[in-house]
Amino acid sequence: MEFPAFLGGRALDNLKGQVRDYLDVINIGQLPQPAYPEQFDAKMDCPERPWADRFLLIASTPRSGSHYLGHMLGATGECGVPLEYLHGFNKRYWIRRFKVTQMEDLFAEIVRRRTSANGTFTLKAHWGQFRKHIDDLDTLTRGVGFEKVLWIVRRDQLGQAVSRVIAQQTKAWISGAKRIAHERFDYDEIVKSAESARKANQGWHGYIAGLPSGSSMKVVFEDLLSDSRVCDDLQSFLGLLERPRPAERTRRQGNSLNAEWKERFASEVRDDHTWILDPPDWA
């Protein structure tokens, strides 16, 4: 498809994006099934509100435990429905539901329906998703901005990288999802995944460093699983009436295969990749 010559830069990119969005809606029956189709269902909505009074952000990377944390917070009934509302692939499914294509309009429709009764909306976002909209946050939140940021990280860099590669290969991104392909150990892909997470966390570190003091909290996934005091800290930091606790619908996906891959990687690790075996500076 050709576009008028007078269009250029961001205007052209926006027009191309809108055309792709419309085509996606037309062909949506041919698209792959999303990893978590229930997230688009009206059954997950809260009673509709004009707007949110405060916005929370779960700053994450793939396989960092953010899905687990999001369901913990959602189960309190005080944090809205924390999901990846800026996920590029998922945008087309929101378009199908709300019949609008601009991100600002889509986000508005989501906020009205996924804000809890206390006026709180929570966005979960990986760095790549968030970075694309970092200049539009004031517009998306209508000037409210993100009051609190939870930065979730993993101490086990290798475990996170292995988990991501297995999910990418099998397309099973959440517990209970059907695996549609077999997994295969790939040393280079594990390195690539670890490097990607490191770069993303460096991005989050830079963003959070510019926030007002006391507006962010680092959550280490391994501690969230093993130390009940982390739940106390979350309750205090977010000012919740109910103490967060693990949601029944969410289970850890790691199994013996993850352990086998970690052991194999450690036995084959090259000198320039030994950093993957150690905890990162930010955890």
Secondary structure, DSSP 8 states (H G I E B T S, - for coil): ----TT--HHHHHHHHHHHHHHHHHHTGGGS---S-GGGGSGGG--S--S--SEEEEEEE-TTSSHHHHHHHHHTTTSS---B-TT-TTTHHHHHHHH---SHHHHHHHHHHHS--TTSEEEEEEEHHHHHTTGGGHHHHTTT--EEEEEEEE-S-HHHHHHHHHHHHHH---STT----S-----HHHHHHHHHHHHHHHHHHHHHHHTS-TTSEEEEEHHHHHH-THHHHHHHHHHT-SS-----TT------HHHHHHHHHHHHH--GGGGGGGS--TT-
